[in-house]
Amino acid sequence: MGEVMSDDLDEMIVEMLEAADAYSKAENVALTTLGRFIVNDGGFFENLELSKNCTIKTYRKVMKWFAEKQRAAILPRKSRVQGSKAKRISINPKKSLRASSPINT
């Protein structure tokens, strides 16, 4: 019942490696750093590629991590949509122009 067929495992490993590679390139993060972030193992993705072995639990953890990162990048943050309590900086364009303008009017 809980067994994973070899082809399914291969597909899952390819899916993890492709997600890691895409994230690594997009965020300019080394695969070793990703491995440390996700499963506390800097050699995880290299070992995964060499051994082609992984538990379902680890697969779920890795893919959940990528899904959360993707969701965070796509969905607007609540503070951006409804306003933020963060301090806002207001710039007066007239004052900025006068200070930087070489001609006084």
PyMOL commands that place a pseudoatom at each C-alpha (Angstrom):
pseudoatom trace, name=CA, resn=MET, resi=1, chain=A, elem=C, hetatm=0, pos=[0.000, 0.000, 0.000]
pseudoatom trace, name=CA, resn=GLY, resi=2, chain=A, elem=C, hetatm=0, pos=[2.698, 2.551, 0.961]
pseudoatom trace, name=CA, resn=GLU, resi=3, chain=A, elem=C, hetatm=0, pos=[5.231, 1.341, -1.588]
pseudoatom trace, name=CA, resn=VAL, resi=4, chain=A, elem=C, hetatm=0, pos=[6.546, 3.644, -4.269]
pseudoatom trace, name=CA, resn=MET, resi=5, chain=A, elem=C, hetatm=0, pos=[7.308, 2.220, -7.683]
pseudoatom trace, name=CA, resn=SER, resi=6, chain=A, elem=C, hetatm=0, pos=[10.764, 2.833, -9.101]
pseudoatom trace, name=CA, resn=ASP, resi=7, chain=A, elem=C, hetatm=0, pos=[9.444, 5.023, -11.935]
pseudoatom trace, name=CA, resn=ASP, resi=8, chain=A, elem=C, hetatm=0, pos=[7.477, 7.143, -9.453]
pseudoatom trace, name=CA, resn=LEU, resi=9, chain=A, elem=C, hetatm=0, pos=[10.562, 7.589, -7.283]
pseudoatom trace, name=CA, resn=ASP, resi=10, chain=A, elem=C, hetatm=0, pos=[12.617, 8.599, -10.310]
pseudoatom trace, name=CA, resn=GLU, resi=11, chain=A, elem=C, hetatm=0, pos=[9.982, 11.195, -11.250]
pseudoatom trace, name=CA, resn=MET, resi=12, chain=A, elem=C, hetatm=0, pos=[9.909, 12.560, -7.704]
pseudoatom trace, name=CA, resn=ILE, resi=13, chain=A, elem=C, hetatm=0, pos=[13.675, 12.882, -7.618]
pseudoatom trace, name=CA, resn=VAL, resi=14, chain=A, elem=C, hetatm=0, pos=[13.721, 14.632, -10.997]
pseudoatom trace, name=CA, resn=GLU, resi=15, chain=A, elem=C, hetatm=0, pos=[10.997, 16.982, -9.735]
pseudoatom trace, name=CA, resn=MET, resi=16, chain=A, elem=C, hetatm=0, pos=[13.038, 17.866, -6.629]
pseudoatom trace, name=CA, resn=LEU, resi=17, chain=A, elem=C, hetatm=0, pos=[16.238, 18.364, -8.611]
pseudoatom trace, name=CA, resn=GLU, resi=18, chain=A, elem=C, hetatm=0, pos=[14.506, 20.555, -11.193]
pseudoatom trace, name=CA, resn=ALA, resi=19, chain=A, elem=C, hetatm=0, pos=[12.870, 22.667, -8.476]
pseudoatom trace, name=CA, resn=ALA, resi=20, chain=A, elem=C, hetatm=0, pos=[16.195, 23.038, -6.673]
pseudoatom trace, name=CA, resn=ASP, resi=21, chain=A, elem=C, hetatm=0, pos=[18.026, 23.961, -9.865]
pseudoatom trace, name=CA, resn=ALA, resi=22, chain=A, elem=C, hetatm=0, pos=[15.395, 26.536, -10.866]
pseudoatom trace, name=CA, resn=TYR, resi=23, chain=A, elem=C, hetatm=0, pos=[15.290, 28.102, -7.398]
pseudoatom trace, name=CA, resn=SER, resi=24, chain=A, elem=C, hetatm=0, pos=[19.077, 28.089, -7.158]
pseudoatom trace, name=CA, resn=LYS, resi=25, chain=A, elem=C, hetatm=0, pos=[19.429, 29.970, -10.446]
pseudoatom trace, name=CA, resn=ALA, resi=26, chain=A, elem=C, hetatm=0, pos=[16.548, 32.376, -9.827]
pseudoatom trace, name=CA, resn=GLU, resi=27, chain=A, elem=C, hetatm=0, pos=[17.699, 33.343, -6.333]
pseudoatom trace, name=CA, resn=ASN, resi=28, chain=A, elem=C, hetatm=0, pos=[21.442, 32.939, -6.931]
pseudoatom trace, name=CA, resn=VAL, resi=29, chain=A, elem=C, hetatm=0, pos=[21.715, 30.413, -4.102]
pseudoatom trace, name=CA, resn=ALA, resi=30, chain=A, elem=C, hetatm=0, pos=[24.036, 27.409, -4.129]
pseudoatom trace, name=CA, resn=LEU, resi=31, chain=A, elem=C, hetatm=0, pos=[22.488, 23.948, -4.024]
pseudoatom trace, name=CA, resn=THR, resi=32, chain=A, elem=C, hetatm=0, pos=[24.499, 23.237, -0.880]
pseudoatom trace, name=CA, resn=THR, resi=33, chain=A, elem=C, hetatm=0, pos=[22.876, 26.237, 0.797]
pseudoatom trace, name=CA, resn=LEU, resi=34, chain=A, elem=C, hetatm=0, pos=[19.438, 25.039, -0.289]
pseudoatom trace, name=CA, resn=GLY, resi=35, chain=A, elem=C, hetatm=0, pos=[20.124, 21.608, 1.138]
pseudoatom trace, name=CA, resn=ARG, resi=36, chain=A, elem=C, hetatm=0, pos=[21.102, 23.159, 4.470]
pseudoatom trace, name=CA, resn=PHE, resi=37, chain=A, elem=C, hetatm=0, pos=[17.979, 25.358, 4.496]
pseudoatom trace, name=CA, resn=ILE, resi=38, chain=A, elem=C, hetatm=0, pos=[15.557, 22.564, 3.661]
pseudoatom trace, name=CA, resn=VAL, resi=39, chain=A, elem=C, hetatm=0, pos=[16.894, 19.348, 5.198]
pseudoatom trace, name=CA, resn=ASN, resi=40, chain=A, elem=C, hetatm=0, pos=[19.953, 20.529, 7.153]
pseudoatom trace, name=CA, resn=ASP, resi=41, chain=A, elem=C, hetatm=0, pos=[22.283, 18.715, 4.745]
pseudoatom trace, name=CA, resn=GLY, resi=42, chain=A, elem=C, hetatm=0, pos=[24.492, 20.694, 2.387]
pseudoatom trace, name=CA, resn=GLY, resi=43, chain=A, elem=C, hetatm=0, pos=[25.163, 17.648, 0.227]
pseudoatom trace, name=CA, resn=PHE, resi=44, chain=A, elem=C, hetatm=0, pos=[21.519, 16.608, -0.054]
pseudoatom trace, name=CA, resn=PHE, resi=45, chain=A, elem=C, hetatm=0, pos=[20.928, 17.512, -3.707]
pseudoatom trace, name=CA, resn=GLU, resi=46, chain=A, elem=C, hetatm=0, pos=[24.297, 16.175, -4.873]
pseudoatom trace, name=CA, resn=ASN, resi=47, chain=A, elem=C, hetatm=0, pos=[23.701, 12.914, -3.001]
pseudoatom trace, name=CA, resn=LEU, resi=48, chain=A, elem=C, hetatm=0, pos=[20.158, 12.759, -4.355]
pseudoatom trace, name=CA, resn=GLU, resi=49, chain=A, elem=C, hetatm=0, pos=[21.453, 13.020, -7.893]
pseudoatom trace, name=CA, resn=LEU, resi=50, chain=A, elem=C, hetatm=0, pos=[24.078, 10.325, -7.302]
pseudoatom trace, name=CA, resn=SER, resi=51, chain=A, elem=C, hetatm=0, pos=[22.098, 7.807, -5.275]
pseudoatom trace, name=CA, resn=LYS, resi=52, chain=A, elem=C, hetatm=0, pos=[18.613, 8.394, -6.707]
pseudoatom trace, name=CA, resn=ASN, resi=53, chain=A, elem=C, hetatm=0, pos=[17.207, 7.545, -3.292]
pseudoatom trace, name=CA, resn=CYS, resi=54, chain=A, elem=C, hetatm=0, pos=[14.908, 9.493, -1.010]
pseudoatom trace, name=CA, resn=THR, resi=55, chain=A, elem=C, hetatm=0, pos=[12.091, 8.866, 1.447]
pseudoatom trace, name=CA, resn=ILE, resi=56, chain=A, elem=C, hetatm=0, pos=[8.539, 10.055, 0.792]
pseudoatom trace, name=CA, resn=LYS, resi=57, chain=A, elem=C, hetatm=0, pos=[8.729, 12.123, 3.984]
pseudoatom trace, name=CA, resn=THR, resi=58, chain=A, elem=C, hetatm=0, pos=[11.803, 13.981, 2.698]
pseudoatom trace, name=CA, resn=TYR, resi=59, chain=A, elem=C, hetatm=0, pos=[10.234, 14.438, -0.734]
pseudoatom trace, name=CA, resn=ARG, resi=60, chain=A, elem=C, hetatm=0, pos=[7.166, 16.025, 0.863]
pseudoatom trace, name=CA, resn=LYS, resi=61, chain=A, elem=C, hetatm=0, pos=[9.305, 18.275, 3.048]
pseudoatom trace, name=CA, resn=VAL, resi=62, chain=A, elem=C, hetatm=0, pos=[11.395, 19.476, 0.097]
pseudoatom trace, name=CA, resn=MET, resi=63, chain=A, elem=C, hetatm=0, pos=[8.429, 20.106, -2.192]
pseudoatom trace, name=CA, resn=LYS, resi=64, chain=A, elem=C, hetatm=0, pos=[6.481, 21.839, 0.586]
pseudoatom trace, name=CA, resn=TRP, resi=65, chain=A, elem=C, hetatm=0, pos=[9.445, 24.186, 1.107]
pseudoatom trace, name=CA, resn=PHE, resi=66, chain=A, elem=C, hetatm=0, pos=[9.547, 25.078, -2.590]
pseudoatom trace, name=CA, resn=ALA, resi=67, chain=A, elem=C, hetatm=0, pos=[5.762, 25.502, -2.730]
pseudoatom trace, name=CA, resn=GLU, resi=68, chain=A, elem=C, hetatm=0, pos=[5.861, 27.896, 0.228]
pseudoatom trace, name=CA, resn=LYS, resi=69, chain=A, elem=C, hetatm=0, pos=[8.648, 29.927, -1.361]
pseudoatom trace, name=CA, resn=GLN, resi=70, chain=A, elem=C, hetatm=0, pos=[6.775, 30.080, -4.651]
pseudoatom trace, name=CA, resn=ARG, resi=71, chain=A, elem=C, hetatm=0, pos=[3.533, 31.081, -2.940]
pseudoatom trace, name=CA, resn=ALA, resi=72, chain=A, elem=C, hetatm=0, pos=[5.345, 33.807, -0.991]
pseudoatom trace, name=CA, resn=ALA, resi=73, chain=A, elem=C, hetatm=0, pos=[6.821, 35.186, -4.217]
pseudoatom trace, name=CA, resn=ILE, resi=74, chain=A, elem=C, hetatm=0, pos=[3.525, 35.144, -6.110]
pseudoatom trace, name=CA, resn=LEU, resi=75, chain=A, elem=C, hetatm=0, pos=[0.894, 36.184, -3.581]
pseudoatom trace, name=CA, resn=PRO, resi=76, chain=A, elem=C, hetatm=0, pos=[0.833, 39.781, -2.416]
pseudoatom trace, name=CA, resn=ARG, resi=77, chain=A, elem=C, hetatm=0, pos=[1.595, 40.270, 1.231]
pseudoatom trace, name=CA, resn=LYS, resi=78, chain=A, elem=C, hetatm=0, pos=[-1.235, 41.445, 3.427]
pseudoatom trace, name=CA, resn=SER, resi=79, chain=A, elem=C, hetatm=0, pos=[0.686, 44.590, 4.319]
pseudoatom trace, name=CA, resn=ARG, resi=80, chain=A, elem=C, hetatm=0, pos=[1.058, 45.509, 0.652]
pseudoatom trace, name=CA, resn=VAL, resi=81, chain=A, elem=C, hetatm=0, pos=[-2.622, 45.079, -0.061]
pseudoatom trace, name=CA, resn=GLN, resi=82, chain=A, elem=C, hetatm=0, pos=[-4.232, 46.589, 3.037]
pseudoatom trace, name=CA, resn=GLY, resi=83, chain=A, elem=C, hetatm=0, pos=[-1.576, 49.054, 4.084]
pseudoatom trace, name=CA, resn=SER, resi=84, chain=A, elem=C, hetatm=0, pos=[1.270, 48.585, 6.455]
pseudoatom trace, name=CA, resn=LYS, resi=85, chain=A, elem=C, hetatm=0, pos=[1.998, 49.712, 9.969]
pseudoatom trace, name=CA, resn=ALA, resi=86, chain=A, elem=C, hetatm=0, pos=[5.573, 50.187, 8.871]
pseudoatom trace, name=CA, resn=LYS, resi=87, chain=A, elem=C, hetatm=0, pos=[6.864, 53.743, 8.835]
pseudoatom trace, name=CA, resn=ARG, resi=88, chain=A, elem=C, hetatm=0, pos=[6.247, 55.361, 5.483]
pseudoatom trace, name=CA, resn=ILE, resi=89, chain=A, elem=C, hetatm=0, pos=[8.581, 57.963, 4.083]
pseudoatom trace, name=CA, resn=SER, resi=90, chain=A, elem=C, hetatm=0, pos=[6.995, 60.873, 2.300]
pseudoatom trace, name=CA, resn=ILE, resi=91, chain=A, elem=C, hetatm=0, pos=[9.049, 62.800, -0.202]
pseudoatom trace, name=CA, resn=ASN, resi=92, chain=A, elem=C, hetatm=0, pos=[8.134, 66.342, -1.144]
pseudoatom trace, name=CA, resn=PRO, resi=93, chain=A, elem=C, hetatm=0, pos=[8.952, 66.564, -4.870]
pseudoatom trace, name=CA, resn=LYS, resi=94, chain=A, elem=C, hetatm=0, pos=[9.154, 70.384, -4.870]
pseudoatom trace, name=CA, resn=LYS, resi=95, chain=A, elem=C, hetatm=0, pos=[11.670, 70.408, -2.045]
pseudoatom trace, name=CA, resn=SER, resi=96, chain=A, elem=C, hetatm=0, pos=[13.694, 67.653, -3.731]
pseudoatom trace, name=CA, resn=LEU, resi=97, chain=A, elem=C, hetatm=0, pos=[13.781, 69.557, -7.015]
pseudoatom trace, name=CA, resn=ARG, resi=98, chain=A, elem=C, hetatm=0, pos=[14.828, 72.810, -5.363]
pseudoatom trace, name=CA, resn=ALA, resi=99, chain=A, elem=C, hetatm=0, pos=[17.641, 71.172, -3.500]
pseudoatom trace, name=CA, resn=SER, resi=100, chain=A, elem=C, hetatm=0, pos=[19.028, 69.459, -6.573]
pseudoatom trace, name=CA, resn=SER, resi=101, chain=A, elem=C, hetatm=0, pos=[18.262, 72.163, -9.138]
pseudoatom trace, name=CA, resn=PRO, resi=102, chain=A, elem=C, hetatm=0, pos=[21.194, 74.379, -10.149]
pseudoatom trace, name=CA, resn=ILE, resi=103, chain=A, elem=C, hetatm=0, pos=[18.828, 77.192, -11.140]
pseudoatom trace, name=CA, resn=ASN, resi=104, chain=A, elem=C, hetatm=0, pos=[16.978, 79.034, -8.371]
pseudoatom trace, name=CA, resn=THR, resi=105, chain=A, elem=C, hetatm=0, pos=[13.538, 80.258, -9.377]
for i in range(1, 105): cmd.bond("trace and resi %d" % i, "trace and resi %d" % (i + 1))
show_as sticks, trace
zoom trace
